[in-house]
Amino acid sequence: MRLVSIEGRLHALVAQGARAIDLGGAASLPTGPCQFLAAGGLDRVSDIIAEAEERLAADATVPIGVDMLQAKLQAPIPKPRMIWCIGINYRDHAAETGRSTERPAEPTVFAKSPGALLAHDGTIVVPPNVTKPDWEGEVAVVIGRRARDVSQSDALSYVAGVTAANDVSARDHQFTTTQFTWSKSIDTFCPLGPVLVTLDEVDVGNLDLTTRVNGVVMQRGNTRDLIFSIPELVCMLSAGVTLEPGDVILTGTPAGVGNARTPPVFLGDGDSVEVTVEGVCTLRNRVSRPG
């Protein structure tokens, strides 16, 4: 299933993605994406779609779903409680930043503010105090049901789906302290989406990831090369910590970030950034650097 958020409500794409059915409204379930997931709504999506198609078959004049040509998409989870981020989770990225490529005992974990979220086609606005804005294309995971102390073997059963993300980073501030959260949480610095794809359609252990800036490929990676796999991340993060439905996990970025290039390259005014997760979606955003 392929899911999108429109006006704060989770919709399922139907008719080859041309229309979207309002899931909560159709099934008298909570309409907010996090609340819909928490209520077990994913288990009912197939039935909701089937019922809508039956109504359409019975009366072709019945309006079914939203016309996607007219829809303005939000991030698939517009208001997550938490955005977890994993640093240095591809060996080639570790190498380009001068770090050890050996697997550490634990992943590098930090947070991004949910206030940094940005939708597909939204504008990344770089404030004047940031002089080195950088891209980080990533595969993002959305938690589908409450998870605490889950095993690695069961971890994927707690995942609602995957989407594309861009962990935009203020490099001039990131390394001034030992903590990354502030430099990663600037408004608009977390583009996410536009489509959340459930795990019945993808293999999370073999997803191609490509980042392009102004059409030029800057990053290529595949989730099979993650140092800590997605099941491992869900297992580790849930150890003593309750992951809630709608929580987002950014799983790490491969080699090719601007800060590691010679000379370094940073995002400029008018640049276009595209993050493609093959078989899932392409996330596209423009960059604005006022003044």
C-alpha positions as CSV (number, residue, x, y, z in Angstrom):
1,M,0.0,0.0,0.0
2,R,1.1,3.5,-0.7
3,L,0.0,6.2,1.8
4,V,0.0,10.0,1.7
5,S,-1.1,12.7,4.1
6,I,-3.5,15.5,2.8
7,E,-4.8,18.2,5.2
8,G,-3.6,16.2,8.2
9,R,-5.4,13.0,7.2
10,L,-3.9,9.7,6.0
11,H,-5.0,8.6,2.6
12,A,-4.4,5.4,0.5
13,L,-3.4,5.8,-3.1
14,V,-5.7,3.9,-5.5
15,A,-6.3,3.8,-9.3
16,Q,-2.6,3.7,-10.1
17,G,-2.1,6.6,-7.7
18,A,-4.6,8.9,-9.5
19,R,-6.9,9.1,-6.5
20,A,-6.5,8.9,-2.7
21,I,-9.0,7.6,-0.2
22,D,-9.4,9.3,3.2
23,L,-8.8,6.3,5.5
24,G,-9.9,7.6,8.8
25,G,-13.0,9.3,7.4
26,A,-14.0,6.2,5.5
27,A,-13.8,3.9,8.5
28,S,-14.8,6.1,11.4
29,L,-11.2,5.8,12.7
30,P,-9.1,8.6,14.0
31,T,-8.1,10.9,11.1
32,G,-4.6,12.0,12.3
33,P,-1.9,9.8,10.9
34,C,-0.3,8.9,14.2
35,Q,-3.7,8.3,15.8
36,F,-4.8,6.2,12.8
37,L,-1.8,4.0,13.2
38,A,-2.2,3.7,16.9
39,A,-5.8,2.6,16.4
40,G,-4.6,-0.3,14.3
41,G,-5.9,1.4,11.1
42,L,-3.3,-0.2,8.8
43,D,-4.9,-3.6,9.4
44,R,-8.2,-2.2,7.9
45,V,-6.8,-0.4,4.8
46,S,-7.4,-3.3,2.4
47,D,-11.0,-3.6,3.5
48,I,-11.5,0.2,3.3
49,I,-10.3,0.3,-0.3
50,A,-12.4,-2.7,-1.2
51,E,-15.5,-1.1,0.2
52,A,-14.8,2.1,-1.7
53,E,-14.4,0.2,-5.0
54,E,-17.6,-1.7,-4.4
55,R,-19.5,1.6,-4.0
56,L,-17.9,2.9,-7.2
57,A,-18.8,-0.3,-9.0
58,A,-22.4,0.0,-7.9
59,D,-22.7,3.7,-8.9
60,A,-20.0,5.2,-11.1
61,T,-21.2,8.7,-10.3
62,V,-20.3,8.3,-6.6
63,P,-17.2,10.4,-5.9
64,I,-14.4,8.2,-4.5
65,G,-11.3,9.7,-3.1
66,V,-9.3,12.8,-3.7
67,D,-8.0,13.8,-7.2
68,M,-4.2,13.6,-6.8
69,L,-3.7,16.2,-9.5
70,Q,-5.4,18.7,-7.1
71,A,-3.9,17.5,-3.9
72,K,-1.3,19.3,-1.8
73,L,0.7,16.6,0.0
74,Q,2.2,17.0,3.5
75,A,4.9,14.9,5.0
76,P,3.4,11.4,5.4
77,I,3.5,11.8,9.1
78,P,3.0,15.6,9.5
79,K,3.3,15.7,13.3
80,P,5.4,12.8,14.6
81,R,6.1,12.7,18.3
82,M,9.8,11.9,17.7
83,I,12.3,11.9,14.9
84,W,15.2,9.5,15.7
85,C,18.4,9.8,13.5
86,I,21.3,7.5,13.0
87,G,24.7,8.8,12.2
88,I,27.6,7.1,10.4
89,N,25.6,4.1,9.4
90,Y,27.2,3.4,6.0
91,R,30.9,2.4,5.9
92,D,31.6,4.6,2.8
93,H,30.3,7.6,4.7
94,A,32.4,6.8,7.7
95,A,35.4,6.6,5.5
96,E,34.8,9.9,3.7
97,T,34.5,11.7,7.1
98,G,37.7,10.1,8.4
99,R,36.1,7.8,10.9
100,S,36.7,4.1,11.5
101,T,34.8,1.8,9.2
102,E,34.6,-0.9,11.9
103,R,31.2,-1.6,13.3
104,P,30.8,0.1,16.7
105,A,29.2,-1.5,19.7
106,E,26.2,0.8,19.4
107,P,24.9,3.1,16.7
108,T,25.3,6.9,16.8
109,V,21.9,8.2,17.8
110,F,20.6,11.8,17.9
111,A,17.3,13.6,17.4
112,K,15.8,16.0,15.0
113,S,13.0,18.3,16.0
114,P,9.6,17.5,14.5
115,G,9.3,21.2,13.9
116,A,12.0,20.8,11.2
117,L,9.6,18.7,9.0
118,L,9.1,19.8,5.4
119,A,6.8,18.4,2.7
120,H,7.7,17.3,-0.8
121,D,8.0,20.4,-3.1
122,G,8.5,22.6,0.0
123,T,11.3,25.1,0.3
124,I,14.4,24.5,2.5
125,V,15.0,27.9,3.9
126,V,18.6,28.5,5.1
127,P,18.8,31.2,7.8
128,P,21.6,33.8,7.7
129,N,23.4,32.2,10.6
130,V,23.9,29.0,8.6
131,T,26.8,29.2,6.1
132,K,27.4,25.5,5.3
133,P,24.0,23.8,4.6
134,D,24.5,20.2,3.5
135,W,22.3,17.4,2.1
136,E,22.0,13.9,3.5
137,G,19.6,11.6,1.6
138,E,18.2,8.8,3.7
139,V,15.7,6.0,3.9
140,A,13.2,6.8,6.6
141,V,11.2,4.3,8.6
142,V,7.8,5.0,10.3
143,I,6.8,3.1,13.4
144,G,3.3,1.5,13.0
145,R,2.5,0.4,16.5
146,R,3.8,0.9,20.0
147,A,7.2,-0.9,20.4
148,R,9.3,-1.4,23.6
149,D,12.0,-4.0,24.1
150,V,11.2,-5.7,20.8
151,S,13.4,-8.5,19.4
152,Q,15.3,-8.1,16.2
153,S,13.3,-10.9,14.6
154,D,10.0,-9.2,15.4
155,A,11.1,-5.6,14.7
156,L,9.7,-5.2,11.2
157,S,6.2,-6.1,12.4
158,Y,6.3,-2.8,14.3
159,V,7.1,-0.8,11.1
160,A,4.3,0.9,9.2
161,G,6.4,1.6,6.1
162,V,9.3,3.5,4.6
163,T,9.7,6.8,2.8
164,A,12.5,9.2,1.7
165,A,14.1,11.8,3.9
166,N,16.8,14.5,3.7
167,D,18.7,15.1,6.9
168,V,19.7,18.7,6.0
169,S,22.6,19.7,8.2
170,A,24.2,23.0,9.3
171,R,27.8,21.8,9.1
172,D,29.2,25.1,10.4
173,H,27.3,24.4,13.7
174,Q,27.2,20.6,13.8
175,F,30.8,20.1,15.1
176,T,31.0,23.1,17.5
177,T,29.6,20.8,20.2
178,T,29.5,17.1,20.8
179,Q,25.7,17.1,20.2
180,F,24.1,17.3,16.7
181,T,20.5,18.0,17.6
182,W,20.4,21.8,17.3
183,S,22.3,21.9,14.0
184,K,20.0,19.3,12.5
185,S,16.7,20.8,13.8
186,I,16.6,24.2,12.0
187,D,13.1,24.9,10.5
188,T,12.6,23.1,7.2
189,F,15.7,21.0,7.6
190,C,13.9,17.7,7.6
191,P,12.1,17.1,4.2
192,L,10.1,13.8,4.4
193,G,8.0,11.9,1.9
194,P,5.9,12.3,-0.1
195,V,4.7,8.6,0.0
196,L,4.8,6.1,2.8
197,V,5.1,2.5,1.3
198,T,4.1,-0.4,3.5
199,L,6.5,-3.4,3.8
200,D,4.4,-5.7,1.7
201,E,5.7,-3.8,-1.4
202,V,9.4,-3.4,-0.5
203,D,12.4,-5.2,0.9
204,V,13.8,-2.9,3.5
205,G,17.1,-4.8,3.3
206,N,17.6,-3.9,-0.4
207,L,16.5,-0.4,-1.2
208,D,18.5,1.8,-3.6
209,L,19.0,5.4,-2.5
210,T,20.1,8.2,-4.7
211,T,20.5,12.0,-4.0
212,R,20.8,14.5,-6.8
213,V,21.5,18.2,-6.5
214,N,20.5,20.2,-9.6
215,G,20.2,16.9,-11.4
216,V,23.7,15.7,-10.6
217,V,24.1,12.5,-8.7
218,M,25.8,13.2,-5.4
219,Q,25.0,10.0,-3.4
220,R,24.3,6.4,-4.2
221,G,23.7,3.7,-1.6
222,N,21.6,0.7,-0.7
223,T,20.2,-0.4,2.6
224,R,22.0,-3.7,2.3
225,D,25.1,-1.7,3.1
226,L,23.8,-0.3,6.4
227,I,26.2,-1.0,9.3
228,F,23.1,-1.4,11.6
229,S,20.2,-2.8,9.7
230,I,16.6,-1.5,10.0
231,P,15.5,-4.4,12.2
232,E,18.6,-3.9,14.4
233,L,17.8,-0.1,14.7
234,V,14.2,-0.7,15.8
235,C,15.3,-3.3,18.3
236,M,18.1,-1.1,19.7
237,L,16.0,2.1,19.9
238,S,13.2,0.3,21.6
239,A,15.4,-1.1,24.4
240,G,13.8,0.5,27.4
241,V,12.4,3.3,25.2
242,T,8.8,3.2,24.0
243,L,8.5,4.0,20.3
244,E,5.1,5.3,19.5
245,P,3.1,5.0,16.2
246,G,4.2,7.7,13.8
247,D,7.7,8.0,15.3
248,V,10.2,8.4,12.4
249,I,13.7,6.9,12.2
250,L,16.2,8.3,9.7
251,T,18.5,5.3,9.1
252,G,21.7,7.1,7.9
253,T,23.3,8.6,4.8
254,P,25.8,7.1,2.4
255,A,28.9,8.7,1.0
256,G,28.7,11.8,-1.1
257,V,27.8,14.6,1.3
258,G,28.9,18.1,0.4
259,N,31.1,18.7,3.5
260,A,33.3,15.7,2.6
261,R,34.1,16.8,-0.9
262,T,37.3,18.5,-2.1
263,P,36.6,21.4,-2.1
264,P,33.4,21.2,0.1
265,V,30.1,21.9,-1.7
266,F,27.1,23.4,0.1
267,L,23.5,24.1,-0.9
268,G,23.0,27.4,-2.6
269,D,20.0,29.7,-3.3
270,G,17.8,28.1,-6.0
271,D,19.3,24.7,-5.8
272,S,17.1,21.6,-6.3
273,V,17.6,18.5,-4.1
274,E,16.0,15.2,-5.0
275,V,16.2,12.0,-2.8
276,T,15.0,8.9,-4.5
277,V,14.3,5.6,-2.7
278,E,13.8,3.2,-5.6
279,G,10.4,1.7,-5.7
280,V,9.1,4.1,-3.0
281,C,9.2,7.7,-4.0
282,T,11.3,10.8,-5.0
283,L,11.4,13.7,-2.5
284,R,12.1,17.0,-4.2
285,N,12.8,20.4,-2.5
286,R,14.1,23.8,-3.5
287,V,16.6,25.8,-1.5
288,S,16.2,29.4,-0.5
289,R,19.1,31.4,1.0
290,P,17.6,34.9,1.5
291,G,20.1,37.8,1.4
